[in-house]
Amino acid sequence: MGLGSVISVSLARAREVAAEAREQIAGGVDPIEARRTPPKQAAPAVITFGSAAESFMNDRESVWRNAQHRWQWRQTLEHQTDGMWDLPVSDVGTDEVLKALRPIWHVKPETARRLRGRIERVLDAARAAGQRTGDNPARWRGHLEAILPRAKRLSRGHHPAMPWAEVPEFVSSLRQRPAVTARALEFIILTASRSGEVRGMRWPEVDPIGALWTVPDERMKMKRPHRVPLPAAALAILAERALEARTDDDLVFASPTGGMLSDMAFEALLRRAEKDAVTTHGFRSSFRDWAADETDHPREVIEAALAHLVGDETERAYRRGDALEKRRLLMDHWAAFVGKGSPAAK
């Protein structure tokens, strides 16, 4: 067995190669045959749907409008794709897409529509990157439309609501539940806020001395900061949550894993409470109906409490304030009404 030319191989290296050859012989390997056999190529890394989705989201995070939008993408793809996350992206087919969509297609049509579109975009990007071939199994036109009925569009402004007279008893039952989801839902009800505003709430936004919570514009539907007066019951919830806070920048209502709560957590809570006929957003309607039916608070104050724009552009230009103190009185009255169902109030 040749060890190489004396011009290119030193004596020391020749001894090393000879020693390696003797070790191969001792192990039953023919060193000459081993030299002729090319080394095995390492198997290419498997690109999963999850890694393809992560890459897609990371490339677009800088252009997405806010942190909530980025979180919604991640939450949808990671938790609502029914096992697809760990599947090789090249293996994702129509069966896998339908398995993710069918359970929510009629129950949550808007969520299903968004999920299908997001899966389609991730798979398109994976194909462009050479990670898969063939048609996109999440494509609607000319493919899924032949299998699934068209998803019903969300009807804006008609969220199933609990009759306002039933809210105190429901809040009383919430207070018997120790879960953070129950505290967050009670806070939503007490402040007549939107779910996303409360789920993304952080401690620097809260002024406990002034009993005030300022929601930044990026979490507001109208993209304007909104000041929320906090009744005593809402402050009590915050005091309880403060005992569990890890840092000053923690989410006030963080999930047990430390991330933002999902809207689905509230749906699950309502389902366990046998109130799945209503929605979290519907409690804003409950508040609005109660305020209109049972109080003399002006309509513009009620609408301001809901962070709605009132009047035309000219009227709003002259109304610079946000009626904070009038809204504070309104929210105190609402909290007193909501608290009527608690044992202490009785």
JOJO-V48559 format. One record per pair of residues at least 4 apart in sequence whose ideal C-beta (glycine too) atoms are under 6 Angstrom apart, sorted by the first residue. I is the first residue (numbers start at 1). GAP is how many residues later the second one is. D is the distance in whole Angstrom. If there is no record, write none. Layout:
i gap d
I GAP D
I GAP D
//
This chain:
i gap d
1 31 6
3 11 5
3 14 5
4 4 6
4 5 4
9 4 5
9 5 5
21 10 4
24 5 4
24 7 4
29 5 6
46 42 5
47 4 6
47 5 6
47 42 5
47 84 5
48 38 6
48 40 6
49 35 5
49 36 6
49 38 5
49 40 5
49 43 5
50 35 4
52 37 4
52 70 6
52 74 4
53 24 5
53 69 5
56 66 5
56 69 5
57 16 6
60 4 6
61 9 6
64 5 5
64 6 5
65 4 5
66 152 4
68 128 6
68 132 6
71 4 6
71 189 6
74 4 6
75 4 6
75 187 6
76 4 5
76 39 5
76 42 6
77 4 6
77 41 6
78 7 6
80 35 6
81 4 6
81 19 5
82 17 5
82 18 4
84 12 5
84 16 6
87 4 6
87 5 6
89 37 5
89 42 5
89 43 5
90 42 4
92 4 5
93 44 5
94 43 4
97 40 5
97 41 5
98 4 6
101 4 5
101 11 5
101 15 6
104 4 4
104 7 6
104 8 5
105 7 5
105 43 6
108 4 6
109 42 4
109 43 5
110 44 4
112 39 6
113 38 5
116 22 6
119 19 4
120 16 6
120 18 4
123 13 5
123 15 6
124 12 6
126 5 4
126 6 5
127 5 5
139 4 4
140 4 5
140 5 5
144 4 5
159 120 5
159 122 4
159 123 4
160 117 6
160 118 5
160 119 5
160 122 5
161 117 6
161 121 3
161 124 4
161 125 5
162 4 5
162 5 6
162 116 5
162 124 5
164 122 5
164 125 5
164 126 4
166 4 6
167 119 5
167 171 6
168 170 6
168 172 4
168 173 3
169 172 4
171 15 6
171 167 5
171 170 6
172 169 4
172 170 5
174 8 5
174 12 5
177 5 4
180 73 6
181 84 5
181 88 5
183 54 5
184 14 6
184 69 4
185 81 6
187 11 6
187 47 6
187 50 5
188 5 5
188 10 5
189 94 5
190 43 6
190 44 5
190 145 5
191 37 5
191 43 6
192 92 5
192 95 4
192 113 6
192 114 6
193 4 5
193 5 5
195 4 6
195 68 6
195 85 5
197 18 5
197 22 5
199 61 5
199 62 5
200 19 5
201 51 4
202 49 6
203 45 5
205 8 6
205 9 5
206 7 5
207 5 4
211 19 5
212 15 6
213 15 4
213 17 6
214 11 6
214 13 5
215 4 6
215 5 6
215 11 5
216 9 6
217 6 5
217 7 5
217 8 5
220 4 6
220 6 5
226 81 5
227 97 6
229 98 6
229 99 4
229 102 5
230 4 4
230 5 5
231 100 5
231 101 5
231 104 4
233 102 5
233 106 6
241 11 5
245 5 5
246 4 5
253 8 6
254 4 5
255 4 5
255 6 5
261 4 5
266 14 4
270 5 5
270 6 5
271 5 4
278 4 5
284 22 6
289 4 6
290 4 5
291 4 5
291 6 6
291 11 5
297 4 5
297 5 6
297 33 5
300 10 5
301 22 5
301 25 5
301 26 6
301 29 6
303 5 4
303 7 5
304 18 6
304 19 5
304 23 6
305 22 5
305 25 6
311 4 3
311 5 6
323 4 5
339 6 5
340 5 5
//
